[in-house]
Amino acid sequence: MSDSRYSQMSVYELQQEIASLHEKARKAEQLGMVNEFAVLERKAIMAKAYLLNPNDYIPGEMYSIEGDPGTYFKIDYLNGVFAWGYRLSGTKQDEALPISMLTPIK
């Protein structure tokens, strides 16, 4: 694991970090280490967010949430690589999701 912050890494470093995290997650899953797997997957999602352009995500638009089929997220505003908004199902409570979890609705 690198000591660098994702925001300070190059594209190449981020890609290496993501590959490393996916490999560690795969091993954790094989060993039945569910919590470790979940943590590593979340770290990979965060690293992936830094490969994306926040300007591609538009406040007021709806996006589907990766890993949560049928759930949609409406962006209120962006702060760095986080989209703040709410899920259309449920309590409409504000939350922040890394932009790497959001897919535009076609």
N, C-alpha and C positions, 0 to 999 in steps of 0.2 A: 504494500500500500504506500502510495506516494504521500509525502508531507505537503505537497503543493495544494493550494485551493483550486477547485475546478475553474473558477473564474480567471485564474492566472495561467492555466495550462494552454498549450497550443492544441490545434485540432488533432495532430498526430498523438500527442500525449493523452488527450481525452479518449481517442479511439483505443489506445493501448490499455488505458485504465478500464474502459468498458469491457474489453475482451477479457481482461484479468478478472474483473468482478463476475462476469458471466461464468467463467471457468470455476472460480471458487464457489459460486452459487450452485453449479451443477454438482460439484463434489459434495457440498453440504447436503443437497437434496438426496444424493445417493446414500449418504450416511444417515439419513433420517433426521438431520438437524434442521427442523422446520423454522425455528426462529432465526437461526444464522442465515438460512436461505432467504428469508423475507428481508432481512437487513441488507444483504448483499444485492438483492434485486432492486431495492429502493435506492441504494447508492448508485447503481447503474442507471436508473431512471434519472436521477439528479445529474449525473455526469452527461448523459445524453442531452439534457435540457440546454447545456452550454454549447452544444453543436448547432442549435437552432437559432433562428432570428426572431426575437420577440415581436418585431414589427410585422411578422406574418400572422400574428394573432390579433384579432380585432375586437375591442370592447363592444358589447351589444350583440355579438354573434354567438351562435350555439355550436358546441363541439361535442363529439362523443368522447367518452372516457375509456382509454385503453385499459383492458382488464376488467371492465365493468359494463358488459354488453347491455344495450337498451337504456343506459343512463346517460343523460345529457347535462352539459354544464354551460351556463351562460356567463360570459366574462363581463365583469363590471369595469375592471381596470387591470393594468399590468404593473408589476414592480420587479424589475430585473427579469429573471427567467420564470417568475411565478405569475400565474393568472389568478386574480382574485375574483370571486363570483360565487355562484351557488348552483347546486344540482336542481334540476327541474322537479325531480321526485323528492319527496321528503319535506323537511322543515324549512327549506329555502334559507338555511343558515349560511352566512358567509364563510368561505374557506379558501385556502390558497392551494393550487395544484401546480406542479412543475409543468411547463408547456409541453414537455415531452410526453405527457400522459394524454394530451388532447389531440383529437383528429378532426379536421374540418368535416362537416356534414356535406356530402355531395348533393 
